[in-house]
Amino acid sequence: MTATVDGREVALGGPRQRAVLAVLVAARGRLVTQESLIAQAWDERRPPSPATLHSYVAALRRALEPGREAGRTAGVLVREHIGYALRTSRHALDAERFTVLAARGEELLRGGDPERAAIVLGEALSLWRGPAYAEFEGHAFAAPETARLHGLRLSAQEDLFAAELARGRHAAVIGDLEKHTAEEPLSERGWELLTLALYRSGRQADALAALRTARRMLAEELGIDPGPSLRRLEAAVLAQDETAAPPAPAPGGDLAYGAATGAPRGRNLPFALTGLVGREEERERVALLLQEHRLVTLTGPGGIGKTRLMLEVAHARTDEDGPWLVELADLEEPDPQLVAVSVADALGIRDGASAARLAEVLGGRRTLLVLDNCEHLLQAAAGTVAHLLSRCGGLRVLVTSREPLGITGEAVYEVPPLSAEAGGELFLARARAATPGWVPQESDAEVAERICQELDGLPLAIELAAAQCRVLSVEQISTALNDRFSVLVGGPGTGPARHRALRAAMEWSYRMLERPERETFHRLSVFAGSFDLDAATAICGRPVLAELAALVRKSLVTAETGTTPRRYRMLETLKEYGRKQAEPAELAAAQAAHRSWVLARAAAAARWMEGPHAARATEQTTRDQPEVRVAFTSALLARDGAYALQLGGALMRFWYRSGHVAEGLGWLSAALELTPEGMPGPRARALIATSALNYLKGDFATAARAAADAARHARDAGDTVIEAQGLSYRALFEGMGGTPGTARRAEAAVELARISGEPWLEAEALMVLGMLLRIDGEGERAREVLTHSVTLAVACGHRFVQASSSWLVMKSDLDLGRAEQALTTGLATLRDLEEDQDVTGWLVIAHTTAAALALAGHAEEGAVLLGVVEERGARVGFSPMLMDPVDGARQSTQVHEALEPRDLARCLDRGGRMSPAEVTGMLTRSAAGRGEYDAAGADRWPCRDSSSPADL
């Protein structure tokens, strides 16, 4: 894989970075979620942290857009919502350019212009330099695109041979065709072309020999006889029939022989009454699929716009015959005969309506048959289509259905929802039509986009909402969507009944579900976001693979391709419908199962949050946040205070690390108010979480009271761990608030922690003691206690205490004038916190490291780092100076006073445009260049007791 910018080849990095780009290229402009991108690029290998992916993306952006200014939004490799996409023109990618040229060449050949077809096809094939995605052989993501491109290349090569035959260059292509049939011995079209070339060059015996070879190859490899076209050609050669002679200069088909079929020409497509909005890319993709496949099915839930997209694609076809639209929505009986009658009516056939008769009529014609709304007639429609495709070589079929037909060779295109921007454009266009003279304001456009997001980008729902502008304002419509099924009614009377109200569109699909599928649909509707099979099984209380697969087929659940394990998603509109259809007791049971699943995941992640797997635990909990919020809400509505306390306690470290202070305190406050008495164990853990989060916001008095209450409730529950934590936190926060003598209470907490037998708890209690000793002015003793805390934390793998104590050691070193030593500790700690995705910890350490840089004579680097802290802290709503008001303010002043105001502003601005990974890398390289830091990571904790290397 190579890339050029302004004619010069650019470096794309190592194998994994190149794989990231290749996944995005293979996606052909579609959005690839971050999770899917990692899973595909790293394949079966151990996945990296998101920070690694972000660094690869940043490097690729620099390579692909070398002139882009820092801070400007990327225009090629773009971030959208939860993933990435490659946004380039189709001519910028060889594979896409080849696809377009191959389709154009085929079109010219069919249109009777072999001269131009040969030129275009030759240009298309010249783009190939070897097998597609050769360097990614064995990667799962490359296999589908490799197969697609190989098939297109085979077709283009054979189209080129056909064009040369049509130009009369029979003898000239024999050698290339012999090579082609040797490389592709199962391509019947290749053998037909070789046979024609030989026969037209006067070599009838060789032509028959080629046919015998083709027959033998097909029998040996596949156990089948040659197809009808090859058999007809064999008969023509034996009889020296004129149909095998060179063609007249009239339009031909795929093979450059055969007489005109004399098929009737026409079409019966209706014209749309409104313009298509926001479907340009989808229209292009479906048109390409129709070039590549003979059967294409558009799937998606009701109201997604399958029929509208189908009409647009069909109208753009240039077939001399058709397209022919067959509307099947009104057929109630799944009878193949009735399907055949409907097709016959559309084609104007009156003398018998059966699949066999249809095949006779369509056998020699090149046309497109369009079947609309097949989901309720799947078996009948599938049987008819399969029979016609097997008998009619020039027939292509475009289908709309909420469920694929399931026929071999079917290409399925899942019609996506509209983007917020396109949905907003559609809403305003339909609203203006419904209310002549209305001019939308800028605020209306913003609300319109919000409405479209709320309606999952469903065009039907958006159009029904826009129609309400006759009686409601845009803001009122947005508010009314809390009861969307009552509001979204009144569709046009000329349309089908299922499109006159959103509920009717949902009911059309719901009626086709079997009872177990309905029950599964009801239960899955309690999920807030995506889920995997294990989650679905947990919520449903039984294995549900069969039912889930059925819901995916029927477009009520969407499978997120590329995810491992596979994840699934339901549109919010479908979830709301599912919850309304469930019986109250059934819905309550599903919500209770969902709460249990959420708590189990949160508790498991909490156990991993402190050790080497912290990054993965943080990623999982971050992804689970929509489910957590739904679980809290349903618990509070069900007045399940015990559950809310347990979940709040389990999420303490996640909220603390991620900076979700306000949200965490909100849920904890509601849980504590719901359970004013009783349950001392869960209440104690919730109070400890409340104490820690109030510390982050700088409210030391509230933090101390919560810690004292936590210790009291823990003592009642017999929970020594939480009691020790409560005593320790109370001593710390009272000490930070100015209460004297708190170090003695912290020493008592250390003794209780030792009694508990939990090394991490002792390490944390020592950390608190060291912090209070430093506040009391006992710097050397504080450093000794803190160093012991680090040693214990490293030994038991407790990364939070390890980092926190190292931060306090840094502050002690700065007190003692050891700025370089503090800097070395800070850089090592920053790297680990970045790997752990500890947001607040990184910001706190970075703030102190910025001061160490300034005091060590690296003022500009310190100001750049401070710029990152200020920008990222503002984004998450956390400031290190709130939890560390004395030292934090002094450290900022030290950075500010080390530079002239102009230089300070420049460096702060530069830092504000850098990511934590970028600035950490810059500082590490700079320190390594000065010989102050081992970038490879040896001796990552220089503050530890050097006489105890085994502690590491």
CORRAHU-V134564 format. One line per field, one symbol per residue. burial: I if it has 16 or more other ideal C-beta (glycine too) atoms within 10 Angstrom, else O. A space follows every 50 residues. Layout:
burial->???
This chain:
burial->OOIOOOOOOOOIIOOOIIIIIIIIIIIIIOIIIIIIIIIIIIIOOOIIII IIIIIIIOIIIOIIOOOOOOOOOIOIIIOOOOIIIIOIOOOOIIIIIIII IIIIIIOIIIOOIIOOIIIIIOOIIOOOOOOIIOOIOOIOIIOOIIOIIO OIIIIIIIIIIIIIIIIOIIOOIIOIIIOIIOOIIOIIIIIIIIIIIIII OOIIOIIIOIIOOIIOIIOOOOOOOIOOIIOIIIOIIOOOOOOIOIIOOO IIIIIIIIOOOOIOOOIOIOOOOOOIIIIOOIIOIIIIIIIIIIIIIIII IIIIIIIIIIIIIIOOIOIOIIIIIIIIIOIOOOOIOIIIIIIIOIIOIO OOIIIOOIIOIIIIIIIIIIIIIIIIIIOIIIIIIIIIIOIIIIIIIIII IIIIIOIOOIIIIIIIIIIIOIIIIIIIIIIOOOOOOOOIOOOIIOIIII IIIIIIIIIIIIIIIIIIIOOOOIOOIIOIIOOIIOIIOOIOOOOIOIII IIIIIIOIIIOIIOOOIIIIIIIIIIIIOIIOIOIIIIIIOOOIOOIIOI IIIIIIIIIOIIIIOOIIIIIIIIIIIIIOIIOOOOIOIIIIIIIOIIIO IIOOIIOIIIIOIIIIIIIIIOIIIOIIOIIIOIIIOOOIIIIIIIIIII IIIIIIIIIIIOIIIOIIOIIIOIIOOOOIIIIIIIIIIIIIIIIIIIII OIIIIIIIIIIIIIIOIOIIIIIIIIIIIIIIIIIIOOOOOIIOIIIOII OIIOOIOIIIIIIIIIIIIIIIIIIOOIOOIIIOIIIIIIIIIIIIOIII IIIIIIIIIIIIIIIOOIIIIIIIIIIIIIIIIIIIIIIIIIIIIIIIII IIIIIIOIIIIIIIIIIIIIIIIOOOOIIIIOIIOOIIOOIIOIIIOIIO OOOIOIIIOIIIOIIIIIIIIOIIOOIOOOOOIIOOOOOIIIIIOOOOOO OO
